[in-house]
């Protein structure tokens, strides 16, 4: 299953790379990418765990970039 969300307030490319790296390591995630220019994060993973994955991804994003607001794309 594939999910896309916006990372409103994402301010630096390095933070985007850190978020992408951390989310891609979550259990159940087959791939994750963050596009800094469009501020979109795309996650592919286990459909049964996608809600849990999205919650953890939002927590990771807030931890790395506190001003980020994760929204549905």
CHARMM-style PDB file with segment names, atoms N, HN, CA, C and O in Angstrom:
ATOM      1  N   UNK     1       0.841  -1.169   0.000  1.00  0.00      PROA
ATOM      2  CA  UNK     1       0.000   0.000   0.000  1.00  0.00      PROA
ATOM      3  C   UNK     1       0.888   1.234   0.000  1.00  0.00      PROA
ATOM      4  O   UNK     1       1.959   1.251   0.607  1.00  0.00      PROA
ATOM      5  N   UNK     2       0.424   2.261  -0.690  1.00  0.00      PROA
ATOM      6  HN  UNK     2      -0.446   2.248  -1.183  1.00  0.00      PROA
ATOM      7  CA  UNK     2       1.190   3.501  -0.808  1.00  0.00      PROA
ATOM      8  C   UNK     2       0.389   4.656  -0.207  1.00  0.00      PROA
ATOM      9  O   UNK     2      -0.801   4.808  -0.484  1.00  0.00      PROA
ATOM     10  N   UNK     3       1.049   5.458   0.610  1.00  0.00      PROA
ATOM     11  HN  UNK     3       2.015   5.334   0.835  1.00  0.00      PROA
ATOM     12  CA  UNK     3       0.428   6.644   1.217  1.00  0.00      PROA
ATOM     13  C   UNK     3       1.319   7.843   0.955  1.00  0.00      PROA
ATOM     14  O   UNK     3       2.546   7.739   0.979  1.00  0.00      PROA
ATOM     15  N   UNK     4       0.688   8.983   0.703  1.00  0.00      PROA
ATOM     16  HN  UNK     4      -0.308   9.068   0.683  1.00  0.00      PROA
ATOM     17  CA  UNK     4       1.411  10.234   0.489  1.00  0.00      PROA
ATOM     18  C   UNK     4       0.872  11.260   1.476  1.00  0.00      PROA
ATOM     19  O   UNK     4      -0.339  11.372   1.667  1.00  0.00      PROA
ATOM     20  N   UNK     5       1.774  12.004   2.099  1.00  0.00      PROA
ATOM     21  HN  UNK     5       2.758  11.912   1.944  1.00  0.00      PROA
ATOM     22  CA  UNK     5       1.357  13.075   3.000  1.00  0.00      PROA
ATOM     23  C   UNK     5       2.240  14.296   2.781  1.00  0.00      PROA
ATOM     24  O   UNK     5       3.345  14.197   2.248  1.00  0.00      PROA
ATOM     25  N   UNK     6       1.733  15.439   3.199  1.00  0.00      PROA
ATOM     26  HN  UNK     6       0.835  15.520   3.632  1.00  0.00      PROA
ATOM     27  CA  UNK     6       2.491  16.687   3.103  1.00  0.00      PROA
ATOM     28  C   UNK     6       3.188  16.943   4.428  1.00  0.00      PROA
ATOM     29  O   UNK     6       2.665  16.627   5.497  1.00  0.00      PROA
ATOM     30  N   UNK     7       4.372  17.518   4.339  1.00  0.00      PROA
ATOM     31  HN  UNK     7       4.797  17.775   3.472  1.00  0.00      PROA
ATOM     32  CA  UNK     7       5.125  17.907   5.529  1.00  0.00      PROA
ATOM     33  C   UNK     7       5.203  19.434   5.539  1.00  0.00      PROA
ATOM     34  O   UNK     7       6.230  20.017   5.191  1.00  0.00      PROA
ATOM     35  N   UNK     8       4.104  20.071   5.942  1.00  0.00      PROA
ATOM     36  HN  UNK     8       3.269  19.597   6.225  1.00  0.00      PROA
ATOM     37  CA  UNK     8       4.065  21.533   5.978  1.00  0.00      PROA
ATOM     38  C   UNK     8       5.035  22.056   7.030  1.00  0.00      PROA
ATOM     39  O   UNK     8       5.059  21.574   8.163  1.00  0.00      PROA
ATOM     40  N   UNK     9       5.831  23.042   6.645  1.00  0.00      PROA
ATOM     41  HN  UNK     9       5.812  23.433   5.726  1.00  0.00      PROA
ATOM     42  CA  UNK     9       6.796  23.631   7.563  1.00  0.00      PROA
ATOM     43  C   UNK     9       8.172  22.990   7.504  1.00  0.00      PROA
ATOM     44  O   UNK     9       9.050  23.336   8.294  1.00  0.00      PROA
ATOM     45  N   UNK    10       8.372  22.058   6.576  1.00  0.00      PROA
ATOM     46  HN  UNK    10       7.659  21.777   5.934  1.00  0.00      PROA
ATOM     47  CA  UNK    10       9.678  21.416   6.418  1.00  0.00      PROA
ATOM     48  C   UNK    10      10.662  22.454   5.900  1.00  0.00      PROA
ATOM     49  O   UNK    10      10.485  23.001   4.811  1.00  0.00      PROA
ATOM     50  N   UNK    11      11.705  22.725   6.689  1.00  0.00      PROA
ATOM     51  HN  UNK    11      11.849  22.281   7.573  1.00  0.00      PROA
ATOM     52  CA  UNK    11      12.566  23.856   6.380  1.00  0.00      PROA
ATOM     53  C   UNK    11      13.956  23.551   5.865  1.00  0.00      PROA
ATOM     54  O   UNK    11      14.655  24.467   5.430  1.00  0.00      PROA
ATOM     55  N   UNK    12      14.386  22.291   5.898  1.00  0.00      PROA
ATOM     56  HN  UNK    12      13.819  21.548   6.252  1.00  0.00      PROA
ATOM     57  CA  UNK    12      15.751  22.044   5.425  1.00  0.00      PROA
ATOM     58  C   UNK    12      15.858  20.671   4.771  1.00  0.00      PROA
ATOM     59  O   UNK    12      15.211  19.711   5.189  1.00  0.00      PROA
ATOM     60  N   UNK    13      16.685  20.604   3.742  1.00  0.00      PROA
ATOM     61  HN  UNK    13      17.211  21.383   3.402  1.00  0.00      PROA
ATOM     62  CA  UNK    13      16.862  19.364   2.991  1.00  0.00      PROA
ATOM     63  C   UNK    13      17.517  18.279   3.841  1.00  0.00      PROA
ATOM     64  O   UNK    13      17.223  17.095   3.673  1.00  0.00      PROA
ATOM     65  N   UNK    14      18.395  18.674   4.742  1.00  0.00      PROA
ATOM     66  HN  UNK    14      18.635  19.635   4.879  1.00  0.00      PROA
ATOM     67  CA  UNK    14      19.050  17.701   5.618  1.00  0.00      PROA
ATOM     68  C   UNK    14      18.023  17.031   6.523  1.00  0.00      PROA
ATOM     69  O   UNK    14      18.077  15.820   6.736  1.00  0.00      PROA
ATOM     70  N   UNK    15      17.090  17.814   7.054  1.00  0.00      PROA
ATOM     71  HN  UNK    15      17.046  18.798   6.880  1.00  0.00      PROA
ATOM     72  CA  UNK    15      16.033  17.255   7.899  1.00  0.00      PROA
ATOM     73  C   UNK    15      15.152  16.305   7.086  1.00  0.00      PROA
ATOM     74  O   UNK    15      14.747  15.254   7.583  1.00  0.00      PROA
ATOM     75  N   UNK    16      14.858  16.673   5.843  1.00  0.00      PROA
ATOM     76  HN  UNK    16      15.188  17.527   5.440  1.00  0.00      PROA
ATOM     77  CA  UNK    16      14.067  15.807   4.968  1.00  0.00      PROA
ATOM     78  C   UNK    16      14.764  14.460   4.787  1.00  0.00      PROA
ATOM     79  O   UNK    16      14.119  13.412   4.838  1.00  0.00      PROA
ATOM     80  N   UNK    17      16.066  14.488   4.578  1.00  0.00      PROA
ATOM     81  HN  UNK    17      16.589  15.339   4.536  1.00  0.00      PROA
ATOM     82  CA  UNK    17      16.837  13.252   4.409  1.00  0.00      PROA
ATOM     83  C   UNK    17      16.834  12.419   5.691  1.00  0.00      PROA
ATOM     84  O   UNK    17      16.740  11.193   5.632  1.00  0.00      PROA
ATOM     85  N   UNK    18      16.937  13.075   6.843  1.00  0.00      PROA
ATOM     86  HN  UNK    18      17.014  14.071   6.890  1.00  0.00      PROA
ATOM     87  CA  UNK    18      16.911  12.358   8.125  1.00  0.00      PROA
ATOM     88  C   UNK    18      15.558  11.693   8.342  1.00  0.00      PROA
ATOM     89  O   UNK    18      15.488  10.551   8.797  1.00  0.00      PROA
ATOM     90  N   UNK    19      14.472  12.415   8.011  1.00  0.00      PROA
ATOM     91  HN  UNK    19      14.529  13.343   7.641  1.00  0.00      PROA
ATOM     92  CA  UNK    19      13.124  11.861   8.154  1.00  0.00      PROA
ATOM     93  C   UNK    19      12.973  10.649   7.237  1.00  0.00      PROA
ATOM     94  O   UNK    19      12.492   9.598   7.660  1.00  0.00      PROA
ATOM     95  N   UNK    20      13.385  10.803   5.992  1.00  0.00      PROA
ATOM     96  HN  UNK    20      13.776  11.657   5.649  1.00  0.00      PROA
ATOM     97  CA  UNK    20      13.295   9.710   5.020  1.00  0.00      PROA
ATOM     98  C   UNK    20      14.055   8.483   5.511  1.00  0.00      PROA
ATOM     99  O   UNK    20      13.540   7.366   5.444  1.00  0.00      PROA
ATOM    100  N   UNK    21      15.254   8.680   5.995  1.00  0.00      PROA
ATOM    101  HN  UNK    21      15.672   9.587   6.050  1.00  0.00      PROA
ATOM    102  CA  UNK    21      16.085   7.575   6.470  1.00  0.00      PROA
ATOM    103  C   UNK    21      15.438   6.871   7.662  1.00  0.00      PROA
ATOM    104  O   UNK    21      15.394   5.642   7.707  1.00  0.00      PROA
ATOM    105  N   UNK    22      14.941   7.639   8.621  1.00  0.00      PROA
ATOM    106  HN  UNK    22      14.978   8.638   8.585  1.00  0.00      PROA
ATOM    107  CA  UNK    22      14.342   7.048   9.822  1.00  0.00      PROA
ATOM    108  C   UNK    22      13.046   6.307   9.498  1.00  0.00      PROA
ATOM    109  O   UNK    22      12.821   5.206  10.001  1.00  0.00      PROA
ATOM    110  N   UNK    23      12.199   6.899   8.666  1.00  0.00      PROA
ATOM    111  HN  UNK    23      12.382   7.793   8.257  1.00  0.00      PROA
ATOM    112  CA  UNK    23      10.925   6.261   8.320  1.00  0.00      PROA
ATOM    113  C   UNK    23      11.165   4.983   7.517  1.00  0.00      PROA
ATOM    114  O   UNK    23      10.445   4.001   7.697  1.00  0.00      PROA
ATOM    115  N   UNK    24      12.149   4.982   6.650  1.00  0.00      PROA
ATOM    116  HN  UNK    24      12.734   5.779   6.503  1.00  0.00      PROA
ATOM    117  CA  UNK    24      12.418   3.793   5.832  1.00  0.00      PROA
ATOM    118  C   UNK    24      12.871   2.606   6.681  1.00  0.00      PROA
ATOM    119  O   UNK    24      12.799   1.464   6.229  1.00  0.00      PROA
ATOM    120  N   UNK    25      13.330   2.859   7.892  1.00  0.00      PROA
ATOM    121  HN  UNK    25      13.388   3.787   8.260  1.00  0.00      PROA
ATOM    122  CA  UNK    25      13.774   1.790   8.793  1.00  0.00      PROA
ATOM    123  C   UNK    25      12.645   1.217   9.652  1.00  0.00      PROA
ATOM    124  O   UNK    25      12.849   0.227  10.354  1.00  0.00      PROA
ATOM    125  N   UNK    26      11.455   1.829   9.604  1.00  0.00      PROA
ATOM    126  HN  UNK    26      11.290   2.634   9.034  1.00  0.00      PROA
ATOM    127  CA  UNK    26      10.339   1.330  10.402  1.00  0.00      PROA
ATOM    128  C   UNK    26       9.923  -0.059   9.925  1.00  0.00      PROA
ATOM    129  O   UNK    26       9.969  -0.362   8.733  1.00  0.00      PROA
ATOM    130  N   UNK    27       9.518  -0.890  10.872  1.00  0.00      PROA
ATOM    131  HN  UNK    27       9.481  -0.644  11.841  1.00  0.00      PROA
ATOM    132  CA  UNK    27       9.048  -2.225  10.527  1.00  0.00      PROA
ATOM    133  C   UNK    27       7.771  -2.112   9.702  1.00  0.00      PROA
ATOM    134  O   UNK    27       6.857  -1.368  10.057  1.00  0.00      PROA
ATOM    135  N   UNK    28       7.715  -2.847   8.612  1.00  0.00      PROA
ATOM    136  HN  UNK    28       8.458  -3.452   8.324  1.00  0.00      PROA
ATOM    137  CA  UNK    28       6.545  -2.826   7.741  1.00  0.00      PROA
ATOM    138  C   UNK    28       6.669  -1.873   6.565  1.00  0.00      PROA
ATOM    139  O   UNK    28       5.824  -1.883   5.671  1.00  0.00      PROA
ATOM    140  N   UNK    29       7.718  -1.043   6.553  1.00  0.00      PROA
ATOM    141  HN  UNK    29       8.405  -1.035   7.280  1.00  0.00      PROA
ATOM    142  CA  UNK    29       7.922  -0.087   5.463  1.00  0.00      PROA
ATOM    143  C   UNK    29       8.831  -0.721   4.414  1.00  0.00      PROA
ATOM    144  O   UNK    29       9.931  -1.177   4.727  1.00  0.00      PROA
ATOM    145  N   UNK    30       8.358  -0.744   3.162  1.00  0.00      PROA
ATOM    146  HN  UNK    30       7.465  -0.373   2.908  1.00  0.00      PROA
ATOM    147  CA  UNK    30       9.203  -1.271   2.087  1.00  0.00      PROA
ATOM    148  C   UNK    30       9.997  -0.153   1.427  1.00  0.00      PROA
ATOM    149  O   UNK    30      11.104  -0.383   0.940  1.00  0.00      PROA
ATOM    150  N   UNK    31       9.435   1.068   1.406  1.00  0.00      PROA
ATOM    151  HN  UNK    31       8.536   1.255   1.802  1.00  0.00      PROA
ATOM    152  CA  UNK    31      10.196   2.219   0.911  1.00  0.00      PROA
ATOM    153  C   UNK    31       9.576   3.505   1.439  1.00  0.00      PROA
ATOM    154  O   UNK    31       8.377   3.580   1.707  1.00  0.00      PROA
ATOM    155  N   UNK    32      10.426   4.510   1.579  1.00  0.00      PROA
ATOM    156  HN  UNK    32      11.400   4.449   1.361  1.00  0.00      PROA
ATOM    157  CA  UNK    32       9.973   5.832   2.010  1.00  0.00      PROA
ATOM    158  C   UNK    32      10.815   6.870   1.291  1.00  0.00      PROA
ATOM    159  O   UNK    32      12.025   6.702   1.136  1.00  0.00      PROA
ATOM    160  N   UNK    33      10.171   7.940   0.852  1.00  0.00      PROA
ATOM    161  HN  UNK    33       9.188   8.076   0.978  1.00  0.00      PROA
ATOM    162  CA  UNK    33      10.918   9.028   0.222  1.00  0.00      PROA
ATOM    163  C   UNK    33      10.285  10.357   0.615  1.00  0.00      PROA
ATOM    164  O   UNK    33       9.066  10.476   0.734  1.00  0.00      PROA
ATOM    165  N   UNK    34      11.143  11.348   0.811  1.00  0.00      PROA
ATOM    166  HN  UNK    34      12.134  11.251   0.714  1.00  0.00      PROA
ATOM    167  CA  UNK    34      10.695  12.701   1.127  1.00  0.00      PROA
ATOM    168  C   UNK    34      11.236  13.617   0.040  1.00  0.00      PROA
ATOM    169  O   UNK    34      12.441  13.666  -0.205  1.00  0.00      PROA
ATOM    170  N   UNK    35      10.328  14.342  -0.610  1.00  0.00      PROA
ATOM    171  HN  UNK    35       9.349  14.301  -0.411  1.00  0.00      PROA
ATOM    172  CA  UNK    35      10.714  15.317  -1.622  1.00  0.00      PROA
ATOM    173  C   UNK    35      10.698  16.687  -0.959  1.00  0.00      PROA
ATOM    174  O   UNK    35       9.632  17.220  -0.651  1.00  0.00      PROA
ATOM    175  N   UNK    36      11.871  17.252  -0.740  1.00  0.00      PROA
ATOM    176  HN  UNK    36      12.737  16.819  -0.990  1.00  0.00      PROA
ATOM    177  CA  UNK    36      11.974  18.538  -0.048  1.00  0.00      PROA
ATOM    178  C   UNK    36      11.298  19.658  -0.833  1.00  0.00      PROA
ATOM    179  O   UNK    36      10.668  20.535  -0.242  1.00  0.00      PROA
ATOM    180  N   UNK    37      11.421  19.638  -2.153  1.00  0.00      PROA
ATOM    181  HN  UNK    37      11.933  18.926  -2.634  1.00  0.00      PROA
ATOM    182  CA  UNK    37      10.865  20.714  -2.983  1.00  0.00      PROA
ATOM    183  C   UNK    37       9.337  20.751  -2.932  1.00  0.00      PROA
ATOM    184  O   UNK    37       8.743  21.829  -2.904  1.00  0.00      PROA
ATOM    185  N   UNK    38       8.704  19.583  -2.920  1.00  0.00      PROA
ATOM    186  HN  UNK    38       9.187  18.708  -2.943  1.00  0.00      PROA
ATOM    187  CA  UNK    38       7.237  19.540  -2.879  1.00  0.00      PROA
ATOM    188  C   UNK    38       6.714  19.326  -1.461  1.00  0.00      PROA
ATOM    189  O   UNK    38       5.504  19.357  -1.239  1.00  0.00      PROA
ATOM    190  N   UNK    39       7.599  19.114  -0.516  1.00  0.00      PROA
ATOM    191  HN  UNK    39       8.582  19.088  -0.697  1.00  0.00      PROA
ATOM    192  CA  UNK    39       7.288  18.802   0.890  1.00  0.00      PROA
ATOM    193  C   UNK    39       6.326  17.614   1.017  1.00  0.00      PROA
ATOM    194  O   UNK    39       5.429  17.619   1.860  1.00  0.00      PROA
ATOM    195  N   UNK    40       6.523  16.606   0.178  1.00  0.00      PROA
ATOM    196  HN  UNK    40       7.251  16.601  -0.507  1.00  0.00      PROA
ATOM    197  CA  UNK    40       5.684  15.412   0.237  1.00  0.00      PROA
ATOM    198  C   UNK    40       6.512  14.200   0.643  1.00  0.00      PROA
ATOM    199  O   UNK    40       7.654  14.025   0.216  1.00  0.00      PROA
ATOM    200  N   UNK    41       5.898  13.373   1.480  1.00  0.00      PROA
ATOM    201  HN  UNK    41       4.971  13.516   1.827  1.00  0.00      PROA
ATOM    202  CA  UNK    41       6.512  12.119   1.892  1.00  0.00      PROA
ATOM    203  C   UNK    41       5.656  10.982   1.345  1.00  0.00      PROA
ATOM    204  O   UNK    41       4.438  10.968   1.529  1.00  0.00      PROA
ATOM    205  N   UNK    42       6.291  10.038   0.680  1.00  0.00      PROA
ATOM    206  HN  UNK    42       7.280  10.049   0.530  1.00  0.00      PROA
ATOM    207  CA  UNK    42       5.615   8.869   0.128  1.00  0.00      PROA
ATOM    208  C   UNK    42       6.138   7.638   0.856  1.00  0.00      PROA
ATOM    209  O   UNK    42       7.344   7.406   0.943  1.00  0.00      PROA
ATOM    210  N   UNK    43       5.198   6.859   1.373  1.00  0.00      PROA
ATOM    211  HN  UNK    43       4.219   7.048   1.303  1.00  0.00      PROA
ATOM    212  CA  UNK    43       5.558   5.651   2.115  1.00  0.00      PROA
ATOM    213  C   UNK    43       4.849   4.466   1.476  1.00  0.00      PROA
ATOM    214  O   UNK    43       3.645   4.512   1.227  1.00  0.00      PROA
ATOM    215  N   UNK    44       5.600   3.411   1.214  1.00  0.00      PROA
ATOM    216  HN  UNK    44       6.579   3.374   1.416  1.00  0.00      PROA
ATOM    217  CA  UNK    44       5.025   2.153   0.748  1.00  0.00      PROA
ATOM    218  C   UNK    44       5.305   1.103   1.806  1.00  0.00      PROA
ATOM    219  O   UNK    44       6.420   0.992   2.315  1.00  0.00      PROA
ATOM    220  N   UNK    45       4.263   0.327   2.132  1.00  0.00      PROA
ATOM    221  HN  UNK    45       3.357   0.418   1.719  1.00  0.00      PROA
ATOM    222  CA  UNK    45       4.459  -0.683   3.151  1.00  0.00      PROA
ATOM    223  C   UNK    45       3.263  -1.581   3.338  1.00  0.00      PROA
ATOM    224  O   UNK    45       2.333  -1.593   2.532  1.00  0.00      PROA
ATOM    225  N   UNK    46       3.306  -2.328   4.413  1.00  0.00      PROA
ATOM    226  HN  UNK    46       4.061  -2.318   5.068  1.00  0.00      PROA
ATOM    227  CA  UNK    46       2.293  -3.308   4.766  1.00  0.00      PROA
ATOM    228  C   UNK    46       0.954  -2.616   5.012  1.00  0.00      PROA
ATOM    229  O   UNK    46       0.835  -1.766   5.894  1.00  0.00      PROA
ATOM    230  N   UNK    47      -0.055  -2.992   4.218  1.00  0.00      PROA
ATOM    231  HN  UNK    47       0.041  -3.683   3.501  1.00  0.00      PROA
ATOM    232  CA  UNK    47      -1.372  -2.360   4.322  1.00  0.00      PROA
ATOM    233  C   UNK    47      -1.981  -2.526   5.711  1.00  0.00      PROA
ATOM    234  O   UNK    47      -2.615  -1.605   6.223  1.00  0.00      PROA
ATOM    235  N   UNK    48      -1.794  -3.683   6.316  1.00  0.00      PROA
ATOM    236  HN  UNK    48      -1.279  -4.432   5.900  1.00  0.00      PROA
ATOM    237  CA  UNK    48      -2.373  -3.961   7.628  1.00  0.00      PROA
ATOM    238  C   UNK    48      -1.783  -3.073   8.722  1.00  0.00      PROA
ATOM    239  O   UNK    48      -2.417  -2.865   9.756  1.00  0.00      PROA
ATOM    240  N   UNK    49      -0.579  -2.549   8.505  1.00  0.00      PROA
ATOM    241  HN  UNK    49      -0.064  -2.719   7.665  1.00  0.00      PROA
ATOM    242  CA  UNK    49       0.098  -1.740   9.525  1.00  0.00      PROA
ATOM    243  C   UNK    49       0.202  -0.272   9.136  1.00  0.00      PROA
ATOM    244  O   UNK    49       0.865   0.499   9.830  1.00  0.00      PROA
ATOM    245  N   UNK    50      -0.439   0.135   8.040  1.00  0.00      PROA
ATOM    246  HN  UNK    50      -0.978  -0.491   7.476  1.00  0.00      PROA
ATOM    247  CA  UNK    50      -0.216   1.475   7.509  1.00  0.00      PROA
ATOM    248  C   UNK    50      -0.622   2.584   8.482  1.00  0.00      PROA
ATOM    249  O   UNK    50       0.061   3.605   8.555  1.00  0.00      PROA
ATOM    250  N   UNK    51      -1.707   2.413   9.226  1.00  0.00      PROA
ATOM    251  HN  UNK    51      -2.262   1.584   9.167  1.00  0.00      PROA
ATOM    252  CA  UNK    51      -2.097   3.449  10.200  1.00  0.00      PROA
ATOM    253  C   UNK    51      -1.007   3.632  11.256  1.00  0.00      PROA
ATOM    254  O   UNK    51      -0.647   4.758  11.600  1.00  0.00      PROA
ATOM    255  N   UNK    52      -0.490   2.523  11.762  1.00  0.00      PROA
ATOM    256  HN  UNK    52      -0.782   1.608  11.482  1.00  0.00      PROA
ATOM    257  CA  UNK    52       0.594   2.561  12.755  1.00  0.00      PROA
ATOM    258  C   UNK    52       1.854   3.191  12.151  1.00  0.00      PROA
ATOM    259  O   UNK    52       2.522   3.998  12.797  1.00  0.00      PROA
ATOM    260  N   UNK    53       2.166   2.821  10.924  1.00  0.00      PROA
ATOM    261  HN  UNK    53       1.624   2.165  10.399  1.00  0.00      PROA
ATOM    262  CA  UNK    53       3.343   3.367  10.243  1.00  0.00      PROA
ATOM    263  C   UNK    53       3.212   4.879  10.082  1.00  0.00      PROA
ATOM    264  O   UNK    53       4.168   5.615  10.327  1.00  0.00      PROA
ATOM    265  N   UNK    54       2.035   5.341   9.672  1.00  0.00      PROA
ATOM    266  HN  UNK    54       1.259   4.742   9.473  1.00  0.00      PROA
ATOM    267  CA  UNK    54       1.832   6.778   9.462  1.00  0.00      PROA
ATOM    268  C   UNK    54       1.946   7.550  10.781  1.00  0.00      PROA
ATOM    269  O   UNK    54       2.498   8.651  10.809  1.00  0.00      PROA
ATOM    270  N   UNK    55       1.428   6.978  11.867  1.00  0.00      PROA
ATOM    271  HN  UNK    55       0.980   6.085  11.844  1.00  0.00      PROA
ATOM    272  CA  UNK    55       1.557   7.624  13.179  1.00  0.00      PROA
ATOM    273  C   UNK    55       3.024   7.735  13.589  1.00  0.00      PROA
ATOM    274  O   UNK    55       3.469   8.786  14.053  1.00  0.00      PROA
ATOM    275  N   UNK    56       3.764   6.653  13.417  1.00  0.00      PROA
ATOM    276  HN  UNK    56       3.403   5.800  13.040  1.00  0.00      PROA
ATOM    277  CA  UNK    56       5.184   6.666  13.772  1.00  0.00      PROA
ATOM    278  C   UNK    56       5.960   7.626  12.878  1.00  0.00      PROA
ATOM    279  O   UNK    56       6.869   8.311  13.347  1.00  0.00      PROA
ATOM    280  N   UNK    57       5.611   7.681  11.595  1.00  0.00      PROA
ATOM    281  HN  UNK    57       4.873   7.125  11.214  1.00  0.00      PROA
ATOM    282  CA  UNK    57       6.278   8.598  10.669  1.00  0.00      PROA
ATOM    283  C   UNK    57       6.040  10.047  11.085  1.00  0.00      PROA
ATOM    284  O   UNK    57       6.957  10.867  11.024  1.00  0.00      PROA
ATOM    285  N   UNK    58       4.818  10.368  11.507  1.00  0.00      PROA
ATOM    286  HN  UNK    58       4.074   9.701  11.557  1.00  0.00      PROA
ATOM    287  CA  UNK    58       4.508  11.724  11.963  1.00  0.00      PROA
ATOM    288  C   UNK    58       5.303  12.060  13.220  1.00  0.00      PROA
ATOM    289  O   UNK    58       5.789  13.182  13.360  1.00  0.00      PROA
ATOM    290  N   UNK    59       5.441  11.106  14.130  1.00  0.00      PROA
ATOM    291  HN  UNK    59       5.046  10.195  14.016  1.00  0.00      PROA
ATOM    292  CA  UNK    59       6.220  11.314  15.351  1.00  0.00      PROA
ATOM    293  C   UNK    59       7.689  11.558  15.021  1.00  0.00      PROA
ATOM    294  O   UNK    59       8.322  12.442  15.597  1.00  0.00      PROA
ATOM    295  N   UNK    60       8.220  10.779  14.101  1.00  0.00      PROA
ATOM    296  HN  UNK    60       7.706  10.061  13.633  1.00  0.00      PROA
ATOM    297  CA  UNK    60       9.614  10.954  13.673  1.00  0.00      PROA
ATOM    298  C   UNK    60       9.809  12.338  13.068  1.00  0.00      PROA
ATOM    299  O   UNK    60      10.769  13.035  13.396  1.00  0.00      PROA
ATOM    300  N   UNK    61       8.899  12.733  12.188  1.00  0.00      PROA
ATOM    301  HN  UNK    61       8.119  12.167  11.921  1.00  0.00      PROA
ATOM    302  CA  UNK    61       9.010  14.042  11.529  1.00  0.00      PROA
ATOM    303  C   UNK    61       9.005  15.171  12.556  1.00  0.00      PROA
ATOM    304  O   UNK    61       9.792  16.111  12.448  1.00  0.00      PROA
ATOM    305  N   UNK    62       8.116  15.083  13.556  1.00  0.00      PROA
ATOM    306  HN  UNK    62       7.477  14.320  13.644  1.00  0.00      PROA
ATOM    307  CA  UNK    62       8.034  16.124  14.596  1.00  0.00      PROA
ATOM    308  C   UNK    62       9.289  16.144  15.465  1.00  0.00      PROA
ATOM    309  O   UNK    62       9.720  17.208  15.911  1.00  0.00      PROA
ATOM    310  N   UNK    63       9.869  14.984  15.705  1.00  0.00      PROA
ATOM    311  HN  UNK    63       9.520  14.120  15.343  1.00  0.00      PROA
ATOM    312  CA  UNK    63      11.072  14.903  16.531  1.00  0.00      PROA
ATOM    313  C   UNK    63      12.264  15.545  15.814  1.00  0.00      PROA
ATOM    314  O   UNK    63      13.066  16.241  16.435  1.00  0.00      PROA
ATOM    315  N   UNK    64      12.371  15.310  14.517  1.00  0.00      PROA
ATOM    316  HN  UNK    64      11.718  14.744  14.012  1.00  0.00      PROA
ATOM    317  CA  UNK    64      13.491  15.841  13.740  1.00  0.00      PROA
ATOM    318  C   UNK    64      13.284  17.310  13.398  1.00  0.00      PROA
ATOM    319  O   UNK    64      14.223  18.103  13.460  1.00  0.00      PROA
ATOM    320  N   UNK    65      12.058  17.672  13.036  1.00  0.00      PROA
ATOM    321  HN  UNK    65      11.295  17.028  12.986  1.00  0.00      PROA
ATOM    322  CA  UNK    65      11.725  19.047  12.623  1.00  0.00      PROA
ATOM    323  C   UNK    65      10.464  19.456  13.389  1.00  0.00      PROA
ATOM    324  O   UNK    65       9.357  19.242  12.894  1.00  0.00      PROA
ATOM    325  N   UNK    66      10.609  20.045  14.600  1.00  0.00      PROA
ATOM    326  HN  UNK    66      11.508  20.219  15.001  1.00  0.00      PROA
ATOM    327  CA  UNK    66       9.469  20.329  15.476  1.00  0.00      PROA
ATOM    328  C   UNK    66       8.361  21.195  14.865  1.00  0.00      PROA
ATOM    329  O   UNK    66       7.213  21.116  15.304  1.00  0.00      PROA
ATOM    330  N   UNK    67       8.681  22.013  13.868  1.00  0.00      PROA
ATOM    331  HN  UNK    67       9.613  22.077  13.511  1.00  0.00      PROA
ATOM    332  CA  UNK    67       7.665  22.883  13.267  1.00  0.00      PROA
ATOM    333  C   UNK    67       6.856  22.202  12.168  1.00  0.00      PROA
ATOM    334  O   UNK    67       5.940  22.813  11.619  1.00  0.00      PROA
ATOM    335  N   UNK    68       7.169  20.971  11.841  1.00  0.00      PROA
ATOM    336  HN  UNK    68       7.914  20.475  12.287  1.00  0.00      PROA
ATOM    337  CA  UNK    68       6.465  20.267  10.767  1.00  0.00      PROA
ATOM    338  C   UNK    68       5.060  19.877  11.204  1.00  0.00      PROA
ATOM    339  O   UNK    68       4.840  19.419  12.326  1.00  0.00      PROA
ATOM    340  N   UNK    69       4.110  20.071  10.283  1.00  0.00      PROA
ATOM    341  HN  UNK    69       4.288  20.443   9.372  1.00  0.00      PROA
ATOM    342  CA  UNK    69       2.742  19.595  10.463  1.00  0.00      PROA
ATOM    343  C   UNK    69       2.496  18.576   9.358  1.00  0.00      PROA
ATOM    344  O   UNK    69       2.612  18.894   8.175  1.00  0.00      PROA
ATOM    345  N   UNK    70       2.155  17.347   9.749  1.00  0.00      PROA
ATOM    346  HN  UNK    70       2.061  17.089  10.710  1.00  0.00      PROA
ATOM    347  CA  UNK    70       1.918  16.283   8.778  1.00  0.00      PROA
ATOM    348  C   UNK    70       0.440  16.299   8.410  1.00  0.00      PROA
ATOM    349  O   UNK    70      -0.431  16.197   9.275  1.00  0.00      PROA
ATOM    350  N   UNK    71       0.170  16.431   7.104  1.00  0.00      PROA
ATOM    351  HN  UNK    71       0.877  16.515   6.402  1.00  0.00      PROA
ATOM    352  CA  UNK    71      -1.210  16.482   6.603  1.00  0.00      PROA
ATOM    353  C   UNK    71      -1.375  15.492   5.457  1.00  0.00      PROA
ATOM    354  O   UNK    71      -0.407  15.098   4.806  1.00  0.00      PROA
ATOM    355  N   UNK    72      -2.625  15.102   5.228  1.00  0.00      PROA
ATOM    356  HN  UNK    72      -3.411  15.423   5.756  1.00  0.00      PROA
ATOM    357  CA  UNK    72      -2.909  14.255   4.064  1.00  0.00      PROA
ATOM    358  C   UNK    72      -2.650  15.053   2.801  1.00  0.00      PROA
ATOM    359  O   UNK    72      -2.975  16.238   2.729  1.00  0.00      PROA
ATOM    360  N   UNK    73      -2.068  14.405   1.813  1.00  0.00      PROA
ATOM    361  HN  UNK    73      -1.804  13.443   1.872  1.00  0.00      PROA
ATOM    362  CA  UNK    73      -1.756  15.095   0.549  1.00  0.00      PROA
ATOM    363  C   UNK    73      -2.984  15.180  -0.332  1.00  0.00      PROA
ATOM    364  OT1 UNK    73      -2.917  15.725  -1.434  1.00  0.00      PROA
TER     365      UNK     73
END
